[in-house]
């Protein structure tokens, strides 16, 4: 069970990394894309935080 949760947490972090790589690689610098990227980053960070808190309980 704990291993599964750790894997999910790693996957969330990988998604965050991939998102930033795509923005960098394809040069999406318009305001809308950057705003979406920032919002997705906030959501992913919050999910990772919640998963981490679950693991520590």
CHARMM internal coordinates of N, CA and C (Angstrom, degrees):
IC EDIT
DIST 1 N 1 CA 1.4541
DIST 1 CA 1 C 1.5235
ANGL 1 N 1 CA 1 C 110.95
DIST 1 C 2 N 1.3125
ANGL 1 CA 1 C 2 N 117.89
DIHE 1 N 1 CA 1 C 2 N -48.46
DIST 2 N 2 CA 1.4610
ANGL 1 C 2 N 2 CA 121.85
DIHE 1 CA 1 C 2 N 2 CA -179.71
DIST 2 CA 2 C 1.5235
ANGL 2 N 2 CA 2 C 109.87
DIHE 1 C 2 N 2 CA 2 C -64.07
DIST 2 C 3 N 1.3378
ANGL 2 CA 2 C 3 N 116.89
DIHE 2 N 2 CA 2 C 3 N -39.93
DIST 3 N 3 CA 1.4615
ANGL 2 C 3 N 3 CA 120.66
DIHE 2 CA 2 C 3 N 3 CA 179.28
DIST 3 CA 3 C 1.5206
ANGL 3 N 3 CA 3 C 110.70
DIHE 2 C 3 N 3 CA 3 C -61.90
DIST 3 C 4 N 1.3218
ANGL 3 CA 3 C 4 N 116.93
DIHE 3 N 3 CA 3 C 4 N -39.02
DIST 4 N 4 CA 1.4633
ANGL 3 C 4 N 4 CA 121.71
DIHE 3 CA 3 C 4 N 4 CA 178.85
DIST 4 CA 4 C 1.5250
ANGL 4 N 4 CA 4 C 110.16
DIHE 3 C 4 N 4 CA 4 C -63.97
DIST 4 C 5 N 1.3164
ANGL 4 CA 4 C 5 N 116.94
DIHE 4 N 4 CA 4 C 5 N -42.57
DIST 5 N 5 CA 1.4618
ANGL 4 C 5 N 5 CA 121.02
DIHE 4 CA 4 C 5 N 5 CA 179.37
DIST 5 CA 5 C 1.5222
ANGL 5 N 5 CA 5 C 111.16
DIHE 4 C 5 N 5 CA 5 C -66.54
DIST 5 C 6 N 1.3243
ANGL 5 CA 5 C 6 N 117.23
DIHE 5 N 5 CA 5 C 6 N -38.86
DIST 6 N 6 CA 1.4612
ANGL 5 C 6 N 6 CA 120.35
DIHE 5 CA 5 C 6 N 6 CA 176.79
DIST 6 CA 6 C 1.5224
ANGL 6 N 6 CA 6 C 110.72
DIHE 5 C 6 N 6 CA 6 C -63.61
DIST 6 C 7 N 1.3117
ANGL 6 CA 6 C 7 N 117.09
DIHE 6 N 6 CA 6 C 7 N -39.47
DIST 7 N 7 CA 1.4590
ANGL 6 C 7 N 7 CA 121.54
DIHE 6 CA 6 C 7 N 7 CA 178.10
DIST 7 CA 7 C 1.5270
ANGL 7 N 7 CA 7 C 110.65
DIHE 6 C 7 N 7 CA 7 C -63.85
DIST 7 C 8 N 1.3218
ANGL 7 CA 7 C 8 N 116.89
DIHE 7 N 7 CA 7 C 8 N -41.88
DIST 8 N 8 CA 1.4704
ANGL 7 C 8 N 8 CA 120.62
DIHE 7 CA 7 C 8 N 8 CA 177.43
DIST 8 CA 8 C 1.5234
ANGL 8 N 8 CA 8 C 110.58
DIHE 7 C 8 N 8 CA 8 C -62.09
DIST 8 C 9 N 1.3194
ANGL 8 CA 8 C 9 N 116.92
DIHE 8 N 8 CA 8 C 9 N -41.78
DIST 9 N 9 CA 1.4587
ANGL 8 C 9 N 9 CA 121.21
DIHE 8 CA 8 C 9 N 9 CA 178.95
DIST 9 CA 9 C 1.5245
ANGL 9 N 9 CA 9 C 110.76
DIHE 8 C 9 N 9 CA 9 C -63.25
DIST 9 C 10 N 1.3253
ANGL 9 CA 9 C 10 N 116.75
DIHE 9 N 9 CA 9 C 10 N -42.43
DIST 10 N 10 CA 1.4639
ANGL 9 C 10 N 10 CA 120.56
DIHE 9 CA 9 C 10 N 10 CA 177.21
DIST 10 CA 10 C 1.5212
ANGL 10 N 10 CA 10 C 110.80
DIHE 9 C 10 N 10 CA 10 C -62.69
DIST 10 C 11 N 1.3278
ANGL 10 CA 10 C 11 N 117.17
DIHE 10 N 10 CA 10 C 11 N -39.93
DIST 11 N 11 CA 1.4611
ANGL 10 C 11 N 11 CA 120.95
DIHE 10 CA 10 C 11 N 11 CA 178.94
DIST 11 CA 11 C 1.5256
ANGL 11 N 11 CA 11 C 111.84
DIHE 10 C 11 N 11 CA 11 C -63.75
DIST 11 C 12 N 1.3244
ANGL 11 CA 11 C 12 N 116.71
DIHE 11 N 11 CA 11 C 12 N -38.69
DIST 12 N 12 CA 1.4605
ANGL 11 C 12 N 12 CA 120.80
DIHE 11 CA 11 C 12 N 12 CA 177.21
DIST 12 CA 12 C 1.5311
ANGL 12 N 12 CA 12 C 109.91
DIHE 11 C 12 N 12 CA 12 C -62.19
DIST 12 C 13 N 1.3136
ANGL 12 CA 12 C 13 N 116.52
DIHE 12 N 12 CA 12 C 13 N -43.77
DIST 13 N 13 CA 1.4622
ANGL 12 C 13 N 13 CA 120.45
DIHE 12 CA 12 C 13 N 13 CA 178.88
DIST 13 CA 13 C 1.5289
ANGL 13 N 13 CA 13 C 111.19
DIHE 12 C 13 N 13 CA 13 C -65.63
DIST 13 C 14 N 1.3254
ANGL 13 CA 13 C 14 N 117.68
DIHE 13 N 13 CA 13 C 14 N -36.94
DIST 14 N 14 CA 1.4637
ANGL 13 C 14 N 14 CA 121.05
DIHE 13 CA 13 C 14 N 14 CA 177.09
DIST 14 CA 14 C 1.5238
ANGL 14 N 14 CA 14 C 111.20
DIHE 13 C 14 N 14 CA 14 C -64.96
DIST 14 C 15 N 1.3264
ANGL 14 CA 14 C 15 N 117.34
DIHE 14 N 14 CA 14 C 15 N -38.56
DIST 15 N 15 CA 1.4657
ANGL 14 C 15 N 15 CA 120.56
DIHE 14 CA 14 C 15 N 15 CA 177.56
DIST 15 CA 15 C 1.5232
ANGL 15 N 15 CA 15 C 110.54
DIHE 14 C 15 N 15 CA 15 C -62.26
DIST 15 C 16 N 1.3032
ANGL 15 CA 15 C 16 N 116.28
DIHE 15 N 15 CA 15 C 16 N -41.74
DIST 16 N 16 CA 1.4590
ANGL 15 C 16 N 16 CA 120.52
DIHE 15 CA 15 C 16 N 16 CA 178.85
DIST 16 CA 16 C 1.5265
ANGL 16 N 16 CA 16 C 109.76
DIHE 15 C 16 N 16 CA 16 C -61.06
DIST 16 C 17 N 1.3204
ANGL 16 CA 16 C 17 N 116.21
DIHE 16 N 16 CA 16 C 17 N -46.36
DIST 17 N 17 CA 1.4619
ANGL 16 C 17 N 17 CA 121.00
DIHE 16 CA 16 C 17 N 17 CA -179.89
DIST 17 CA 17 C 1.5297
ANGL 17 N 17 CA 17 C 111.07
DIHE 16 C 17 N 17 CA 17 C -61.70
DIST 17 C 18 N 1.3263
ANGL 17 CA 17 C 18 N 117.26
DIHE 17 N 17 CA 17 C 18 N -45.36
DIST 18 N 18 CA 1.4663
ANGL 17 C 18 N 18 CA 121.62
DIHE 17 CA 17 C 18 N 18 CA -179.74
DIST 18 CA 18 C 1.5230
ANGL 18 N 18 CA 18 C 111.10
DIHE 17 C 18 N 18 CA 18 C -61.90
DIST 18 C 19 N 1.3098
ANGL 18 CA 18 C 19 N 117.11
DIHE 18 N 18 CA 18 C 19 N -40.21
DIST 19 N 19 CA 1.4581
ANGL 18 C 19 N 19 CA 121.29
DIHE 18 CA 18 C 19 N 19 CA 178.41
DIST 19 CA 19 C 1.5177
ANGL 19 N 19 CA 19 C 110.53
DIHE 18 C 19 N 19 CA 19 C -59.10
DIST 19 C 20 N 1.3187
ANGL 19 CA 19 C 20 N 116.81
DIHE 19 N 19 CA 19 C 20 N -47.49
DIST 20 N 20 CA 1.4593
ANGL 19 C 20 N 20 CA 120.63
DIHE 19 CA 19 C 20 N 20 CA -179.17
DIST 20 CA 20 C 1.5276
ANGL 20 N 20 CA 20 C 111.33
DIHE 19 C 20 N 20 CA 20 C -66.53
DIST 20 C 21 N 1.3275
ANGL 20 CA 20 C 21 N 117.46
DIHE 20 N 20 CA 20 C 21 N -36.70
DIST 21 N 21 CA 1.4667
ANGL 20 C 21 N 21 CA 121.04
DIHE 20 CA 20 C 21 N 21 CA 178.00
DIST 21 CA 21 C 1.5251
ANGL 21 N 21 CA 21 C 110.65
DIHE 20 C 21 N 21 CA 21 C -63.80
DIST 21 C 22 N 1.3223
ANGL 21 CA 21 C 22 N 117.46
DIHE 21 N 21 CA 21 C 22 N -43.05
DIST 22 N 22 CA 1.4647
ANGL 21 C 22 N 22 CA 121.09
DIHE 21 CA 21 C 22 N 22 CA 179.74
DIST 22 CA 22 C 1.5251
ANGL 22 N 22 CA 22 C 111.09
DIHE 21 C 22 N 22 CA 22 C -63.71
DIST 22 C 23 N 1.3103
ANGL 22 CA 22 C 23 N 116.36
DIHE 22 N 22 CA 22 C 23 N -43.05
DIST 23 N 23 CA 1.4673
ANGL 22 C 23 N 23 CA 119.98
DIHE 22 CA 22 C 23 N 23 CA 178.76
DIST 23 CA 23 C 1.5258
ANGL 23 N 23 CA 23 C 109.71
DIHE 22 C 23 N 23 CA 23 C -60.78
DIST 23 C 24 N 1.3216
ANGL 23 CA 23 C 24 N 116.19
DIHE 23 N 23 CA 23 C 24 N -44.45
DIST 24 N 24 CA 1.4650
ANGL 23 C 24 N 24 CA 121.53
DIHE 23 CA 23 C 24 N 24 CA 179.40
DIST 24 CA 24 C 1.5271
ANGL 24 N 24 CA 24 C 111.73
DIHE 23 C 24 N 24 CA 24 C -65.05
DIST 24 C 25 N 1.3156
ANGL 24 CA 24 C 25 N 115.61
DIHE 24 N 24 CA 24 C 25 N -51.79
DIST 25 N 25 CA 1.4616
ANGL 24 C 25 N 25 CA 122.38
DIHE 24 CA 24 C 25 N 25 CA -173.83
DIST 25 CA 25 C 1.5233
ANGL 25 N 25 CA 25 C 113.02
DIHE 24 C 25 N 25 CA 25 C -62.67
DIST 25 C 26 N 1.3191
ANGL 25 CA 25 C 26 N 116.99
DIHE 25 N 25 CA 25 C 26 N -42.12
DIST 26 N 26 CA 1.4583
ANGL 25 C 26 N 26 CA 120.10
DIHE 25 CA 25 C 26 N 26 CA -175.41
DIST 26 CA 26 C 1.5213
ANGL 26 N 26 CA 26 C 113.29
DIHE 25 C 26 N 26 CA 26 C -96.28
DIST 26 C 27 N 1.3109
ANGL 26 CA 26 C 27 N 116.75
DIHE 26 N 26 CA 26 C 27 N -0.36
DIST 27 N 27 CA 1.4564
ANGL 26 C 27 N 27 CA 121.25
DIHE 26 CA 26 C 27 N 27 CA 173.95
DIST 27 CA 27 C 1.5186
ANGL 27 N 27 CA 27 C 114.95
DIHE 26 C 27 N 27 CA 27 C 67.49
DIST 27 C 28 N 1.3146
ANGL 27 CA 27 C 28 N 116.98
DIHE 27 N 27 CA 27 C 28 N 31.12
DIST 28 N 28 CA 1.4529
ANGL 27 C 28 N 28 CA 119.66
DIHE 27 CA 27 C 28 N 28 CA 177.31
DIST 28 CA 28 C 1.5280
ANGL 28 N 28 CA 28 C 108.57
DIHE 27 C 28 N 28 CA 28 C -72.16
DIST 28 C 29 N 1.3080
ANGL 28 CA 28 C 29 N 115.46
DIHE 28 N 28 CA 28 C 29 N 99.55
DIST 29 N 29 CA 1.4634
ANGL 28 C 29 N 29 CA 118.70
DIHE 28 CA 28 C 29 N 29 CA -177.19
DIST 29 CA 29 C 1.5294
ANGL 29 N 29 CA 29 C 112.54
DIHE 28 C 29 N 29 CA 29 C -119.94
DIST 29 C 30 N 1.3392
ANGL 29 CA 29 C 30 N 117.08
DIHE 29 N 29 CA 29 C 30 N 5.79
DIST 30 N 30 CA 1.4599
ANGL 29 C 30 N 30 CA 117.86
DIHE 29 CA 29 C 30 N 30 CA 178.39
DIST 30 CA 30 C 1.5299
ANGL 30 N 30 CA 30 C 109.31
DIHE 29 C 30 N 30 CA 30 C -68.68
DIST 30 C 31 N 1.3139
ANGL 30 CA 30 C 31 N 115.43
DIHE 30 N 30 CA 30 C 31 N 157.56
DIST 31 N 31 CA 1.4676
ANGL 30 C 31 N 31 CA 121.06
DIHE 30 CA 30 C 31 N 31 CA -173.54
DIST 31 CA 31 C 1.5334
ANGL 31 N 31 CA 31 C 112.66
DIHE 30 C 31 N 31 CA 31 C -60.24
DIST 31 C 32 N 1.3150
ANGL 31 CA 31 C 32 N 116.72
DIHE 31 N 31 CA 31 C 32 N -39.86
DIST 32 N 32 CA 1.4670
ANGL 31 C 32 N 32 CA 119.76
DIHE 31 CA 31 C 32 N 32 CA -177.97
DIST 32 CA 32 C 1.5298
ANGL 32 N 32 CA 32 C 110.93
DIHE 31 C 32 N 32 CA 32 C -64.94
DIST 32 C 33 N 1.3261
ANGL 32 CA 32 C 33 N 116.54
DIHE 32 N 32 CA 32 C 33 N -45.51
DIST 33 N 33 CA 1.4630
ANGL 32 C 33 N 33 CA 120.04
DIHE 32 CA 32 C 33 N 33 CA -179.41
DIST 33 CA 33 C 1.5183
ANGL 33 N 33 CA 33 C 110.84
DIHE 32 C 33 N 33 CA 33 C -64.66
DIST 33 C 34 N 1.3221
ANGL 33 CA 33 C 34 N 116.76
DIHE 33 N 33 CA 33 C 34 N -43.31
DIST 34 N 34 CA 1.4603
ANGL 33 C 34 N 34 CA 119.78
DIHE 33 CA 33 C 34 N 34 CA 179.41
DIST 34 CA 34 C 1.5247
ANGL 34 N 34 CA 34 C 111.25
DIHE 33 C 34 N 34 CA 34 C -64.46
DIST 34 C 35 N 1.3230
ANGL 34 CA 34 C 35 N 116.58
DIHE 34 N 34 CA 34 C 35 N -37.08
DIST 35 N 35 CA 1.4566
ANGL 34 C 35 N 35 CA 120.75
DIHE 34 CA 34 C 35 N 35 CA 177.78
DIST 35 CA 35 C 1.5286
ANGL 35 N 35 CA 35 C 110.58
DIHE 34 C 35 N 35 CA 35 C -65.09
DIST 35 C 36 N 1.3323
ANGL 35 CA 35 C 36 N 116.50
DIHE 35 N 35 CA 35 C 36 N -43.77
DIST 36 N 36 CA 1.4655
ANGL 35 C 36 N 36 CA 120.49
DIHE 35 CA 35 C 36 N 36 CA 177.56
DIST 36 CA 36 C 1.5209
ANGL 36 N 36 CA 36 C 111.02
DIHE 35 C 36 N 36 CA 36 C -63.92
DIST 36 C 37 N 1.3217
ANGL 36 CA 36 C 37 N 115.58
DIHE 36 N 36 CA 36 C 37 N -41.48
DIST 37 N 37 CA 1.4593
ANGL 36 C 37 N 37 CA 120.59
DIHE 36 CA 36 C 37 N 37 CA 179.40
DIST 37 CA 37 C 1.5232
ANGL 37 N 37 CA 37 C 110.25
DIHE 36 C 37 N 37 CA 37 C -61.13
DIST 37 C 38 N 1.3192
ANGL 37 CA 37 C 38 N 115.88
DIHE 37 N 37 CA 37 C 38 N -44.18
DIST 38 N 38 CA 1.4630
ANGL 37 C 38 N 38 CA 120.46
DIHE 37 CA 37 C 38 N 38 CA -179.58
DIST 38 CA 38 C 1.5312
ANGL 38 N 38 CA 38 C 110.60
DIHE 37 C 38 N 38 CA 38 C -64.45
DIST 38 C 39 N 1.3261
ANGL 38 CA 38 C 39 N 116.28
DIHE 38 N 38 CA 38 C 39 N -43.18
DIST 39 N 39 CA 1.4652
ANGL 38 C 39 N 39 CA 120.21
DIHE 38 CA 38 C 39 N 39 CA -179.46
DIST 39 CA 39 C 1.5310
ANGL 39 N 39 CA 39 C 110.53
DIHE 38 C 39 N 39 CA 39 C -64.79
DIST 39 C 40 N 1.3434
ANGL 39 CA 39 C 40 N 116.66
DIHE 39 N 39 CA 39 C 40 N -43.80
DIST 40 N 40 CA 1.4625
ANGL 39 C 40 N 40 CA 120.04
DIHE 39 CA 39 C 40 N 40 CA 177.49
DIST 40 CA 40 C 1.5245
ANGL 40 N 40 CA 40 C 110.84
DIHE 39 C 40 N 40 CA 40 C -61.62
DIST 40 C 41 N 1.3146
ANGL 40 CA 40 C 41 N 116.20
DIHE 40 N 40 CA 40 C 41 N -39.50
DIST 41 N 41 CA 1.4646
ANGL 40 C 41 N 41 CA 120.44
DIHE 40 CA 40 C 41 N 41 CA 178.84
DIST 41 CA 41 C 1.5284
ANGL 41 N 41 CA 41 C 110.49
DIHE 40 C 41 N 41 CA 41 C -61.92
DIST 41 C 42 N 1.3275
ANGL 41 CA 41 C 42 N 116.60
DIHE 41 N 41 CA 41 C 42 N -41.77
DIST 42 N 42 CA 1.4636
ANGL 41 C 42 N 42 CA 120.78
DIHE 41 CA 41 C 42 N 42 CA 178.69
DIST 42 CA 42 C 1.5308
ANGL 42 N 42 CA 42 C 111.03
DIHE 41 C 42 N 42 CA 42 C -64.17
DIST 42 C 43 N 1.3292
ANGL 42 CA 42 C 43 N 116.47
DIHE 42 N 42 CA 42 C 43 N -42.26
DIST 43 N 43 CA 1.4631
ANGL 42 C 43 N 43 CA 120.75
DIHE 42 CA 42 C 43 N 43 CA 179.86
DIST 43 CA 43 C 1.5184
ANGL 43 N 43 CA 43 C 110.74
DIHE 42 C 43 N 43 CA 43 C -64.68
DIST 43 C 44 N 1.3310
ANGL 43 CA 43 C 44 N 116.33
DIHE 43 N 43 CA 43 C 44 N -45.95
DIST 44 N 44 CA 1.4629
ANGL 43 C 44 N 44 CA 120.80
DIHE 43 CA 43 C 44 N 44 CA -179.82
DIST 44 CA 44 C 1.5219
ANGL 44 N 44 CA 44 C 110.74
DIHE 43 C 44 N 44 CA 44 C -63.07
DIST 44 C 45 N 1.3320
ANGL 44 CA 44 C 45 N 116.86
DIHE 44 N 44 CA 44 C 45 N -41.10
DIST 45 N 45 CA 1.4619
ANGL 44 C 45 N 45 CA 120.47
DIHE 44 CA 44 C 45 N 45 CA 179.03
DIST 45 CA 45 C 1.5318
ANGL 45 N 45 CA 45 C 110.42
DIHE 44 C 45 N 45 CA 45 C -63.21
DIST 45 C 46 N 1.3210
ANGL 45 CA 45 C 46 N 116.88
DIHE 45 N 45 CA 45 C 46 N -40.43
DIST 46 N 46 CA 1.4627
ANGL 45 C 46 N 46 CA 120.45
DIHE 45 CA 45 C 46 N 46 CA 179.37
DIST 46 CA 46 C 1.5324
ANGL 46 N 46 CA 46 C 110.75
DIHE 45 C 46 N 46 CA 46 C -66.36
DIST 46 C 47 N 1.3308
ANGL 46 CA 46 C 47 N 116.83
DIHE 46 N 46 CA 46 C 47 N -41.90
DIST 47 N 47 CA 1.4696
ANGL 46 C 47 N 47 CA 120.26
DIHE 46 CA 46 C 47 N 47 CA 177.07
DIST 47 CA 47 C 1.5228
ANGL 47 N 47 CA 47 C 111.08
DIHE 46 C 47 N 47 CA 47 C -61.61
DIST 47 C 48 N 1.3164
ANGL 47 CA 47 C 48 N 116.38
DIHE 47 N 47 CA 47 C 48 N -43.49
DIST 48 N 48 CA 1.4641
ANGL 47 C 48 N 48 CA 120.45
DIHE 47 CA 47 C 48 N 48 CA 179.07
DIST 48 CA 48 C 1.5260
ANGL 48 N 48 CA 48 C 110.36
DIHE 47 C 48 N 48 CA 48 C -62.23
DIST 48 C 49 N 1.3185
ANGL 48 CA 48 C 49 N 116.41
DIHE 48 N 48 CA 48 C 49 N -40.71
DIST 49 N 49 CA 1.4651
ANGL 48 C 49 N 49 CA 121.07
DIHE 48 CA 48 C 49 N 49 CA 179.41
DIST 49 CA 49 C 1.5325
ANGL 49 N 49 CA 49 C 110.52
DIHE 48 C 49 N 49 CA 49 C -62.82
DIST 49 C 50 N 1.3258
ANGL 49 CA 49 C 50 N 115.95
DIHE 49 N 49 CA 49 C 50 N -44.20
DIST 50 N 50 CA 1.4641
ANGL 49 C 50 N 50 CA 119.99
DIHE 49 CA 49 C 50 N 50 CA 179.41
DIST 50 CA 50 C 1.5246
ANGL 50 N 50 CA 50 C 111.47
DIHE 49 C 50 N 50 CA 50 C -64.67
DIST 50 C 51 N 1.3243
ANGL 50 CA 50 C 51 N 116.65
DIHE 50 N 50 CA 50 C 51 N -41.48
DIST 51 N 51 CA 1.4646
ANGL 50 C 51 N 51 CA 120.22
DIHE 50 CA 50 C 51 N 51 CA 177.90
DIST 51 CA 51 C 1.5297
ANGL 51 N 51 CA 51 C 110.61
DIHE 50 C 51 N 51 CA 51 C -62.79
DIST 51 C 52 N 1.3152
ANGL 51 CA 51 C 52 N 116.26
DIHE 51 N 51 CA 51 C 52 N -41.25
DIST 52 N 52 CA 1.4669
ANGL 51 C 52 N 52 CA 120.67
DIHE 51 CA 51 C 52 N 52 CA -179.72
DIST 52 CA 52 C 1.5304
ANGL 52 N 52 CA 52 C 110.36
DIHE 51 C 52 N 52 CA 52 C -64.41
DIST 52 C 53 N 1.3411
ANGL 52 CA 52 C 53 N 116.28
DIHE 52 N 52 CA 52 C 53 N -42.43
DIST 53 N 53 CA 1.4621
ANGL 52 C 53 N 53 CA 120.26
DIHE 52 CA 52 C 53 N 53 CA 178.59
DIST 53 CA 53 C 1.5292
ANGL 53 N 53 CA 53 C 111.02
DIHE 52 C 53 N 53 CA 53 C -61.63
DIST 53 C 54 N 1.3376
ANGL 53 CA 53 C 54 N 116.73
DIHE 53 N 53 CA 53 C 54 N -39.03
DIST 54 N 54 CA 1.4648
ANGL 53 C 54 N 54 CA 120.47
DIHE 53 CA 53 C 54 N 54 CA 177.96
DIST 54 CA 54 C 1.5232
ANGL 54 N 54 CA 54 C 110.44
DIHE 53 C 54 N 54 CA 54 C -61.53
DIST 54 C 55 N 1.3286
ANGL 54 CA 54 C 55 N 115.84
DIHE 54 N 54 CA 54 C 55 N -39.92
DIST 55 N 55 CA 1.4636
ANGL 54 C 55 N 55 CA 120.27
DIHE 54 CA 54 C 55 N 55 CA -178.57
DIST 55 CA 55 C 1.5234
ANGL 55 N 55 CA 55 C 112.05
DIHE 54 C 55 N 55 CA 55 C -66.64
DIST 55 C 56 N 1.3235
ANGL 55 CA 55 C 56 N 116.65
DIHE 55 N 55 CA 55 C 56 N -32.64
DIST 56 N 56 CA 1.4570
ANGL 55 C 56 N 56 CA 120.70
DIHE 55 CA 55 C 56 N 56 CA -176.53
DIST 56 CA 56 C 1.5281
ANGL 56 N 56 CA 56 C 112.80
DIHE 55 C 56 N 56 CA 56 C -79.62
DIST 56 C 57 N 1.3245
ANGL 56 CA 56 C 57 N 117.10
DIHE 56 N 56 CA 56 C 57 N -12.64
DIST 57 N 57 CA 1.4724
ANGL 56 C 57 N 57 CA 120.44
DIHE 56 CA 56 C 57 N 57 CA -178.91
DIST 57 CA 57 C 1.4881
ANGL 57 N 57 CA 57 C 111.72
DIHE 56 C 57 N 57 CA 57 C -76.39
END
COOR INIT
IC SEED 1 N 1 CA 1 C
IC BUILD
